[in-house]
Amino acid sequence: MLQHRPHTTVVLAMSADGKIADFRRSPARFGSRVDKAHLEKQIAASDAVLFGAATLGAYGTTLTVSDPTLVQLRAQEGKLPQPVHIVTTHSANLNPEIHFFKQPVRRWLLTTTAGALSWKGRLQTLASTLGTKAQECPPEFEQILVFETPTREIDIPAALKHLATLDITRLVVLGGGELVASLLELDLIDELWLTVCPLILGGNTAPTPVEGKGFLPDLAPKLQLLEVHTVEQEVFLHYRLQRAAD
C-alpha cells in the first residue's frame, strides 16, 4: 500500500524494566557506545529526525552524524551530511540559549499557531534590536511548520504528509513517550528499535517508551519481531508494526 507519509521508525534505549529515564527525567545516558553507534546509524539512514520538546530540554542537544563512513554514505546518496532535526511542541516554549541551536544541523519547528507566533515575536524583537528586516523564520529555525487540528492541537498526520512532499521519505523518532504514544494511536509508526540496557531504574513517575492513556489488550498495537542482536550486556530488538492487512 502506498504511504503518503515518511517511513517512520522509533529508536529508543530503555532500562530492563522499561524506563527511558529516571524518576527525575534526567538525560538518559545509560546506553553503551555500541548503542550510541546504533542510534547514529539509524539517524544517518534518515532524511529527518523528530523529537519532542521535553526530550530536547533534557539533553539540550541532538545527536549528529559524526562517523566519517556514515557521512560519506550520505554523500554518495546525494544527501547533506546531516538530516533535518525537527522539534515538535505545542507551546514552542524552548530556550534559545541551549547548545542545540549552535549545532551544525538544519532545524525545523513543528508547532501550533500560538507556538509559531511566539517565535515570530522573537524574530520581530531581534530585528528591532539589530536594526534588520524580519525574515520569515528566526535564525534558530530554517522552517516553522504549523499544522493544527480544530482543537488547536498539532495535526501530526497532516504534518507527516507535508514532510513527504519535501522529499523526506525516512523519518526517525527519538522520543519522548507522549510523542510515541500519539504516533501509535494514529497508526503512524512502521518500525521500532528498542535497546534493552542492563539496569533497573524503577519509579512510578519515570517515563516509559510509550506514555499517553495507554491501550487495552484487544486494541493494543501488535508487533512482529524482525531481529534480535545481543552485544555484551545489551539487547537490540527490531520490530515491525503489524496492520490489519498483514
FENJO-V230419 format. One record per backbone hydrogen bond with DSSP energy under -1.0 kcal/mol. NH is the residue of the N-H (numbers start at 0). CO is the residue of the C=O. If there is no record, write none. Layout:
BEGIN
nh->NH co->CO
nh->NH co->CO
END
This chain:
BEGIN
nh->6 co->168
nh->8 co->170
nh->9 co->190
nh->10 co->172
nh->11 co->192
nh->13 co->194
nh->14 co->18
nh->15 co->198
nh->17 co->14
nh->19 co->206
nh->24 co->21
nh->28 co->26
nh->35 co->31
nh->36 co->32
nh->37 co->33
nh->38 co->34
nh->39 co->35
nh->40 co->36
nh->41 co->37
nh->42 co->38
nh->43 co->39
nh->44 co->40
nh->45 co->42
nh->46 co->169
nh->47 co->169
nh->48 co->83
nh->49 co->171
nh->50 co->85
nh->51 co->174
nh->52 co->87
nh->55 co->51
nh->56 co->52
nh->57 co->53
nh->58 co->54
nh->59 co->55
nh->70 co->66
nh->71 co->67
nh->72 co->68
nh->73 co->69
nh->74 co->70
nh->75 co->71
nh->76 co->72
nh->77 co->74
nh->78 co->73
nh->83 co->46
nh->84 co->105
nh->85 co->48
nh->86 co->107
nh->87 co->50
nh->88 co->109
nh->93 co->91
nh->97 co->94
nh->99 co->59
nh->100 co->97
nh->101 co->98
nh->104 co->102
nh->107 co->84
nh->108 co->142
nh->109 co->86
nh->110 co->144
nh->115 co->111
nh->116 co->112
nh->117 co->113
nh->118 co->114
nh->119 co->115
nh->120 co->116
nh->121 co->117
nh->122 co->118
nh->123 co->119
nh->124 co->120
nh->125 co->121
nh->126 co->122
nh->127 co->123
nh->128 co->124
nh->129 co->125
nh->130 co->126
nh->131 co->126
nh->140 co->137
nh->141 co->106
nh->144 co->108
nh->146 co->110
nh->148 co->152
nh->151 co->148
nh->154 co->146
nh->155 co->153
nh->158 co->154
nh->159 co->155
nh->160 co->156
nh->161 co->157
nh->162 co->158
nh->163 co->159
nh->164 co->160
nh->165 co->162
nh->166 co->163
nh->167 co->162
nh->170 co->6
nh->171 co->47
nh->172 co->8
nh->173 co->49
nh->179 co->175
nh->180 co->176
nh->181 co->177
nh->182 co->178
nh->183 co->179
nh->184 co->180
nh->185 co->181
nh->186 co->183
nh->187 co->182
nh->189 co->7
nh->190 co->7
nh->191 co->238
nh->192 co->9
nh->193 co->236
nh->194 co->11
nh->195 co->234
nh->196 co->13
nh->198 co->196
nh->210 co->176
nh->218 co->215
nh->223 co->239
nh->225 co->237
nh->226 co->237
nh->228 co->235
nh->230 co->233
nh->233 co->230
nh->234 co->195
nh->235 co->228
nh->236 co->193
nh->237 co->226
nh->238 co->191
nh->239 co->223
nh->240 co->189
nh->241 co->221
nh->245 co->242
END
